[in-house]
Amino acid sequence: MGCHAADGNKLAMTKLDFSKWDQYKPKKQVKKTAAICEMVTKGKMPPKSFRESHPEKIPTAAQIDEICKWSETVTKE
């Protein structure tokens, strides 16, 4: 998640910037959370290059489940 927050990776932050999460409109938050769930479920996040150098940062199945459950709580209000 650090790549997607203040002082994170510039490319990552163009896709998702958690330091600006509250500035996203609810509809955008819903789309982003669904994409987050999909990306971690498919093993696309964190990226392969990061996973290779930081294997301890690869989310576990339980963590992925929690991320996806969280994504389902975000609403379009």
Summary of the structure (lengths in Angstrom):
residues: 77
radius of gyration: 12.6
end to end distance: 24.7
largest distance: 39.2
contacts: 163
relative contact order: 0.14
helix: 69%
strand: 0%
